[in-house]
Amino acid sequence: MQENKYIPNDVLKSFLTSYEKGDIWQVHQLNEKWLIVFLFRNDQIETNKNLPVYQEMKDEYFKLVKHYLNSKFLSSAEISIQFDSKENFENKYQSNWYFYYH
């Protein structure tokens, strides 16, 4: 079986944008093990980070990783979610993705 090196863009985009509602501004994929969830405000992080939706997100992402990347992960527990906020992105990184990721 040929090993895939990436999740197709349309599949990944559909997954990431499906969670952009409520307190979630954006979701980004760092790599096969990490997602970043951007909430709107800093004060939302503590109250949101243990909500069931994030376990659902990890479970769904794990399925994509297993299917498209032929990963050796055993469970979604190996997927990590980091939380940040639009507020932090705008204030600390001047709303610039280059500054944020470099």
C-alpha positions as CSV (number, residue, x, y, z in Angstrom):
1,M,0.0,0.0,0.0
2,Q,1.3,3.4,-0.9
3,E,1.9,5.7,2.0
4,N,0.2,9.1,1.9
5,K,2.2,12.1,3.0
6,Y,-0.7,14.4,3.6
7,I,-4.4,14.8,4.3
8,P,-6.0,16.2,1.1
9,N,-6.6,19.9,1.4
10,D,-10.3,19.7,0.8
11,V,-10.7,17.0,3.4
12,L,-8.6,18.9,6.0
13,K,-10.2,22.2,5.3
14,S,-13.7,20.7,5.7
15,F,-12.6,19.1,9.0
16,L,-11.0,22.3,10.4
17,T,-13.8,24.7,9.3
18,S,-16.6,22.4,10.6
19,Y,-15.5,23.4,14.2
20,E,-15.4,27.2,13.5
21,K,-18.6,28.1,15.5
22,G,-19.5,29.3,18.9
23,D,-16.4,30.3,20.8
24,I,-14.0,28.8,18.2
25,W,-12.6,31.4,15.8
26,Q,-10.2,29.0,13.8
27,V,-8.6,25.6,14.0
28,H,-5.1,25.0,12.6
29,Q,-3.2,21.8,12.0
30,L,0.4,22.0,13.1
31,N,1.3,18.4,12.1
32,E,-0.1,14.9,12.4
33,K,-0.1,15.1,16.2
34,W,-1.0,18.8,17.0
35,L,-4.0,21.0,16.4
36,I,-4.3,24.6,17.6
37,V,-7.7,25.9,18.5
38,F,-8.1,29.7,18.5
39,L,-10.9,31.0,20.6
40,F,-12.0,34.6,20.4
41,R,-10.8,35.8,23.8
42,N,-8.1,34.8,26.3
43,D,-10.6,34.4,29.0
44,Q,-12.5,31.7,27.0
45,I,-9.5,29.2,27.1
46,E,-9.9,28.0,30.7
47,T,-13.7,27.6,30.5
48,N,-13.6,25.9,27.1
49,K,-10.6,23.5,27.1
50,N,-12.2,20.6,28.8
51,L,-15.5,20.6,26.8
52,P,-16.5,17.4,25.1
53,V,-16.2,19.0,21.6
54,Y,-12.5,18.9,21.9
55,Q,-12.4,15.1,22.5
56,E,-14.7,14.8,19.5
57,M,-12.3,16.9,17.5
58,K,-9.4,14.7,18.5
59,D,-11.3,11.5,17.6
60,E,-12.3,12.8,14.2
61,Y,-8.8,14.1,13.5
62,F,-7.3,10.8,14.6
63,K,-9.5,9.0,12.0
64,L,-8.1,11.3,9.3
65,V,-4.5,10.8,10.3
66,K,-5.0,7.0,10.4
67,H,-6.7,6.9,7.0
68,Y,-4.5,9.4,5.1
69,L,-1.2,9.3,6.8
70,N,-1.1,5.6,7.7
71,S,0.0,6.7,11.1
72,K,1.1,4.3,13.8
73,F,-0.9,6.1,16.4
74,L,-2.9,3.8,18.6
75,S,-5.6,6.2,19.8
76,S,-6.8,9.8,19.7
77,A,-5.0,10.3,23.1
78,E,-1.8,10.8,21.0
79,I,-3.3,13.9,19.4
80,S,-2.7,17.1,21.3
81,I,-4.7,20.3,21.2
82,Q,-3.1,23.6,22.0
83,F,-5.4,26.6,22.8
84,D,-4.8,30.2,21.9
85,S,-7.0,33.2,21.1
86,K,-7.7,35.7,18.4
87,E,-7.2,38.3,21.0
88,N,-3.6,37.1,21.7
89,F,-3.0,36.7,17.9
90,E,-4.0,40.3,17.3
91,N,-2.2,41.9,20.3
92,K,1.0,39.9,20.5
93,Y,1.5,39.0,16.8
94,Q,-0.1,42.0,15.1
95,S,-2.6,39.6,13.3
96,N,0.3,38.2,11.3
97,W,0.5,34.4,10.8
98,Y,4.2,34.7,9.8
99,F,5.0,36.2,13.2
100,Y,2.8,33.7,15.0
101,Y,4.5,30.6,13.5
102,H,8.1,31.8,13.3
